[in-house]
């Protein structure tokens, strides 16, 4: 692994010629010595023009990703190999900074003076020093901690269509966990294919809450070319590995949006005229997801906990670009457009969300039984919805009416005010200990609050806040 503090060096003996330019995919012929996959190239006449070798396109030619302006390239242009991959300047000085995939500043601050230059493409850690201890991580979000808990060092996905609150939920989790973390924890937020406006809003929110000092933001925004967006995820993973392995710090790794990572790879594949798979995505989608996710693991010295926002196109969670992410996750939180439109925030579909961590040996018997019983009530109430919509709640039996009302109270109790939306809502955010939430929810399920109107449970912390007249 390179440890120099300099940029890439060129080796003029490996020289090629541009064969064709298709968008940001450039085909280059190397008749003599061949470059390696992921090797960085530069234009001979303009070293600021950078490319990365992506795949072979023939016996002597390669498809390369142009990471800068491709309009300066033409058929016959001379290209030089550097002998190195794209190097990311990993450094503790990146905390509090916003950078691109090369480590260059996006926050109008000076460039990081030095760093441990690391290639953004690495093979997953194959050592046996993998953490196996199971320890619950409290996110501060009631509905997640109860129904879709995640382990320290685990992976959680936030699934939802456009405009249902994925980014806000992700930002709130970041705020709650990093804000309460000790000095041995840092956060890396990787923005892949999201709007620059959202990135600025996140930055301002983290600065205002004091969390930015322990965070690094790496962006390949929606306006960037697909190569930059695709590689942004790998740059973030490279920095996470540095904090984990070299500085022995626990890492909270956030990516918004994992689907855009898959989409960027699909755009690149289309420009290369690769035949898509039956679902319309690139044939290399599974291997790309594996290369990304399998590097995000925890060791006995430090943890990497991953929280991913995953866009669901047309609200179709069966889309292959979404489904390919599921195998790598320990917990999946699904957001509902219907709940969002009803003003139930966070708009988490409790019955569609799940977690492998929700097991009595991990969360304890009381938590497990409480969550299971609450889900059972919600499921029964769901089957009563059609009857209520046709003939009204009054036509239900007394027992069914009780179940239906308790389900609505459970759903309302899982709403929450967020710290990151205080400036818009004028309501202060709140975090309640998980043990207290389980105690309150158990009492609600047991019928101790049947006499309280369901609207009283909206946007409260604990049930103690309800003023009973």
Secondary structure by P-SEA (a helix, b strand, c coil): cccccccccccccbbbbbccccccbbbbbbccccccccbbbbbcccccbbbbbcccccccbbbbbbcccccccccbbbbbbcccccccccccccccccccccccccccccccccccccccccccccccccccbbbbbbcccccccccccccccbbbbbbbcccccaaaaaaaaaaaaaaaccccbbbbbbbccccaaaaaaaaaaaaaacccccbbbbbbcccccaaaaaaaaaaaaaaaaaaacccbbbbbbbbccaaaaaaaaaaaaaaacccccccccccaaaaaaaaccccccccccbbbbbbbbbbbcccccccaaaaaacccccbbbbbbaaaaaaccccccccccccccccccccccaaaaaaaaaaaaaaaaaaaaaaaaaccccccccaaaaaaaaaaaaaaaaabbbbcccccccccccccccaaaaaaaaaaaaaccccccccccccccccccccccc
